Amino acid sequence: MDQPQKQPVIIGNWKMYKTIEEAVSFVNKLAPEIKESKAAVYLAVPYTAIKSVVEAVKGTSIVVGGQNMNDATQGAFTGEIAVRMLLDLGAHFVLLGHSERRRFFHEDDAFINRKVDRALTDGLQPILCVGETAEERDQGKTEEVLTRQLKECLNNIDPSRIDSLMIAYEPVWAIGTGKIATTEQAQAMHQFCRHWIQETYGPQASAQLKILYGGSVTPENAAEMLKQADIDGLLVGGASLSVESFSQIITSTS
Ligand code: 13P
């Protein structure tokens, strides 16, 4: 059966790339390329470039956000950034629980849960990232890992707030490796996450919640991924760094 036309959400995660000048030049070139696109386009840019990129995208529909934040409102946390500081810069959303944060900076589910809560409370849209490692998949633990991450990262999040966030399924083995999940693998895990949301938060939340796929998305595979029933959007790393490939992804999917 044909799916009703959905508005895909395409998020570029620039990670630790681009100076202010590079970032502004990028969005100035990107905006005219994607003017006709129906996709909701988000960019998670380095903190240093948020304000300038927010200025540069004025008059377009591009939404700008951050890649991380602390769970405290303020305090003695050297090197950290608070929600109100991101809001100050004009950010609208924040990536939380990205596997690079979990792996390199030892963030655990409880910490990520406090951040999700803080972001929702203080008015920033969280994009919660979940996903299994290659080892966990090989051991047949993918569903167990996703259940644990969803359960713990969303612990005590009130059902009335759940549709303010998005979930990104990013299998760790597919990030930056060029080894994308098959559409069947991705769809199965998205369906699993949606089912978990339905069981936990009810059918309305599960119908409304956007679940994005991330991991080695390119202009060649983006459209096929988005055809899957439970894939509502894409979280793009490497291919979001060039205007050409990112605009191709956006225009090929909407
Ligand atoms: P790649 O698209 O480079 O695999 O990165 C995915 C990612 O981590 C997006 O958050």
Residues whose N, C-alpha, C, O or C-beta is under 5 A from the ligand:
A	BS01	13P	N13 A174 I175 G176 T177 G214 G215 S216 V217 L235 V236 G237 G238 A239
